[in-house]
Amino acid sequence: MDTIRKILIMLLAVSASFGLWKVIDAAGRSKTAVTYLVNSRGEDKKMTMKIQKSNEEWQKILTPEQFRILRLGETEKPYSGEYNDFWDEGTYLCAACETPLFSSVDKYEHGTGWPSFKAAINNDHLEYRQDNSHFMRRTEVRCAVCGSHLGHVFDDGPPPAGIHYCINSAALRFLPASRPHPSPEARDEEPDESNPDRTAIFAAGCFWGVERNFSRIKGVTFTEVGYTGGNTASPTYEQVRTGMTGHAESIRIKFDPLIISYEELVRHFFEMHDPTQVNRQGPDHGTQYRSAVFYLTGQQRQIALKVMDELAKSGKYKKPLATEVSPAGEFYRAEEHHQKYFQKRDRDGSR
């Protein structure tokens, strides 16, 4: 009997200790900055989104990577996002609905491999939900306007608030604080790939003439020709010309949005070639000469499709448009003698 009594007492003591630990832990967590944030907005409540779309509608607007993260709630690989090591001044918007979320003033280096912010522009623009996936208890952050998944918030941020918003780059769109007009010297600088809003990639047949045409447009500050849209890594011109690499002769340009918009560039693109020809332009035949728009953002895709729809309904073309609209992949710069071909030779013509 004494043995049984001792065992019962020991079990009661362990249970009491465990219960006390839970109380202490709960009390500690109730004082964290994250818990304060959640309590101020409400956790696990039904969101009243202002923008509601079906998955099919979102897929038409977002790139595959954006859809995977924003709508399916997945996470990009650490140190892979375009805004992880990005420090320009401006505002970070929701990539799905363009709601202002974070300011560059509140961005800091946390060392996690994802963009980190110590505060939001407006806490009412965010929703918080409990996330118990992967055997962890975390607080998920979503856009309050469209319900898209952004990332998570933790209480290991810098003082005084201690807030750490850990956000996926693909869930954000950056709006620069200012867009200065380029100097003459800036016309030959390389494209800023960290800012897709200033970069465009097109394919419209032989890239010699396409580059010549785009370089003459006011607002275009840089051009380079290359290969993209295929499967062969670091292809040469001799490989691409066989039509076996899947790549198209393409042009990558940098432009000033204050002078010319992406939509205007798309309209120029359709004017400078015949978009109804399939895998050819004039005397040049093969998939490497196909017509294509390689978009870098969901907004660019939307604009390209909108312009194509307008052209298709305009009656301008007797045949259907053959232009491919695909997400931009790796762009491989072509050999140097192909760069600014006509400018170097100061003549017109084609191969």
N, C-alpha and C positions, 0 to 999 in steps of 0.2 A: 504493500500500500504506500509506504514511504517513497518507494521508487517511482510509482505512478504519479504521486503528488509532485515530486521533483520535476518530472518530465512535463507535467501540465504547467507548472510555474515557469519553466524555461520557455515553453511555447508561448505563453502569455507575454513574457518579457520580450521575446523576439518580435511578436506581433505588435506590441506597443511601440517598440523601437522603430519598426518599419513604418507604422502609422505616423509617428512623430517626424520621421525623415520626410515623408510625403508632404506633411504640413509645412515643414521648413522649406522644402524645395518649391512648393507652390507659392509660399510667401515670397521667396526670393525671386521667382519668375514674375510674380505680379508687379514687381517694382521695375522691371526692365523697360527700356525705351520702346522696344518692339511691342510689348503688351500694351503700353500706353497708346501707341499708334492704333493698334487693332481695336482697343476699347473705344477710341475716339471716332472710329469709322464703322465699327461693327465687323465681326468675323463670321464667316459661313452664312451670312444673310443672303437672300435672293437679290441678285443685282438687277437694277432697273436700267439697262443699257439704252442709250439714245440711238445707237446704230445697231441694227440686227440684220444679219445676212445669213444665208445658207452656206454650207461648206463649198458648194459648187460656185456660189457667187464670190466667196473669198478667194478661191483658187484662181479665178479669173483676174483678180486684182493683185495678189501677192505672188512672189517668186516661190518655188518649191521649198526653199530653205526657210523663208518667212512663214509660210503656211505651217510647216512642221513645228516651228517654235511657237508662233503666235496663237495658232488655232488648235494644235494637237498637244501643246504644253510640254514639248521636248526641250532639250538644252543643247546649245552648240558646244563644241570642244573648247576647253580653256586655251587662251592665247591665240585663238583662231579668228576672232571677230575683228571687224575693221575699226571699231571704236575702243578697243582695249587700250592701245597705246596711241591715243589721239587726243590732242590738247588744244585744238582751235577754240576760239571764243564763239559761243552761240547757244542755241537751244536744241535739246533733244526731244523729238516728237514721237508719238506712237506711230510705228511704221504702217499700221493698218488704217488708222483714222486721222492721223496727224494732230492729235490732241497734245498740247505742250505738257511735258512730264518733268524734265530735269534741265537744270542750267549748267553750263560749263563751269560756272563759279563754284558749284558744289561737287564737281568731279574730283576724285583723288585716286592715288595709286594704293590699292589695298594688297596687291600681290596675289590675288586669286586667279587671275587670267581672264576676268570678265570686267566690263566697265563698272566702276563703283562710284556711288554718289552718297553724300552725307545728308541730303535733304531733297525733298520734292518741291517743285514750283508751287503746287497747290495740292494738298493732301486729299481734297475732294475729287481729284482726277484719278485717284487710285482706289482699288478695292483689295482687301486682304482676305485670304482663305487659309485654313489649316491644311497643311500638306504632310501626310504621314507616309509618303512613299519612300522606298529604299531604306526601310527600317529606321527612319529619322523623323523627328517632329520639327517641321519648319513652317514658316509663314510665307505663303505664295503671294506675289504681287501681280495684280491685273489692272488693265486699263478700265476705268469706271465707265468710259463712254462706249466702248465696243466689246468689252469683256475679254480682250486678248491677254494671253499669258505673257508676262514681261520677265519675271525672274523671281527672286526671293529677297526678303529683308531680314537682317540679323542685328543683334545688339553688340557687335564687336567693332563698331565704327569709331571714328575719332571724337574726342570731347568737343563741346560739352554734352551734346545730345546722345552720342554713342550709337547713332543709327548708321547702318551699312546696307544700302540698296545694291544688290548684286544682280545686274541686268544683262540680258543677252544683247549683243550688238545687233543681231538680225531683227530684234523687236523694236529697234530705234531708227529714226531718220533724223539726220543732223541738218539744222538750219543755221547757216553762218550768221554771225552778228553783222558782218559787213562784207560786201563783195567789191573790192577795189578794181578799177579799170586796169587792165594789164599794160605794162610799159612795153615799148618796142622790143626790149631785150627779152621780155617774158614770152614772146611768141614762139621761141624755140625751146622752152622748158618742157620737161616731160609731164604727162598727165598726172594729176593728183588722184591716184586710185583710191585713196581713203575717202574721197568725196565724189560718189557716183553721180551727184546732181550736176556736175560740171564735165562729165565724160560721156561720150557716145560712141557706139561701135556699129558700123554698117558694112554690108557687102553688096556690091552692085556691078559685078563684072571685073574687068581688068582694073587692078587697083591703081595703076599709073594715072589714068584719067580721072578716077574718082577722087584721088588725093588732090589733083590739080583743081578740080571743081570746088571741093570743100575749102581749100586754102584761100580761095578768092572771096569767100563769104565773110562779111563784116561780123565780128564777134567770135570767130573761130581763132583761137590763140595758139593752137598746136595741132599738127597732124603727123601720123606715122602709119605706114602700111605693114601688114603682117598676115598671119594665118590664125583662124579660129573656127570653132564649130565642129572639129573632127576628133579623132582618137589618138593620133600619133603625136608623141611628145617631141618638142623641139624639131619640127620638120624643116626640111630645106625646100627651096623652090622646086628643085628637080623632083622631089617626092610629091609635092602638092600638085604639080602639073599632070601627074599620072591619073589623078582623080581617085586614088586608092586610100588617101589619108582621111577623107571625110571633111577636110578643112576647106574653107572658102577664102579666096583672096579678099582681105578686109581692110578697113581703115579705122583707126582709133583716133578720136579727136578730143581736144579739150576746148571748152567754149566758156564765154562769160555770160551768165544768165541775165545780167543787166542789159546786155546788148541784143542777145538773141536767145529765144527759148528753145527747149528741146523739141517742142511741137513744130516750130519753124524749121528746125534742122530736118525733121522727118519729112516735111513737105518738100524741102529742097532735094532730099534723097530721092523721092519719087519722081521729081522733075528731071533729074539728071540721068535716068536710065529707063528702060522698058520693063516694068515690074510684072508684065504678063508672060514674059519668056521664061521657059522652064529650063533650068540648068544651062543657061547660055546668055550671052549678051553680044549681039551682032555676030561677028565672025568667030568669037571665042566660045567653044563648046566644052561642057563638062560641069560636074557638080561644084567644082572650085570657082565657077563663074556665076553661081546662083545668086538670086536676090534675097537678102536677109537683113533683119533688124535683130541685133543681139542686145537685149535689154539688161540693164544693171539693177533696176529697181522695179517694183510692181507698178509704180506710177509711169515709168517709161513704157512698160508693156501696155498699160491702159491707153496711153496716148497713141502708140503705134496702131493698135487695133481700132481706135476711134477714127484716125485719119484714113486707114484702109477701108473702113466701113463707109465713110463719106465718099471716097473715090469710087468704090464699087457701085454706089447708088447714083453717082453723078452722070453716068453714061459716057464718061470720057474714054473708057476702054471697051473695046468690043469683046475682048477675052477676059476671063476671070484673073484676078491678081494671083501671082504665084509666089509672092514674097513670104519667106519663112520668118516667123517671130519666135525666137528662142532665147532662153536665159544665157547670158554671157558666160563663157567658160574661160579657160586659160588663153591669153592672147600672146602669140609668139611673133616677136618683131622680125620682119623680113630682112634679108641681106641688105647691106648698106647701099649697094648700087641700085636697089629698087626704091630707096627713099627719095622723095622729091625728084622723081625721074625727069619730068618735063622741065622743072625749074633748072635742073643742072644742065640740060641740053638746050634749053631756051627754044623749044620747038613743040609743035603739036603732032599728034599721030598716035598709032597703036601698034602693038606687036604684030 
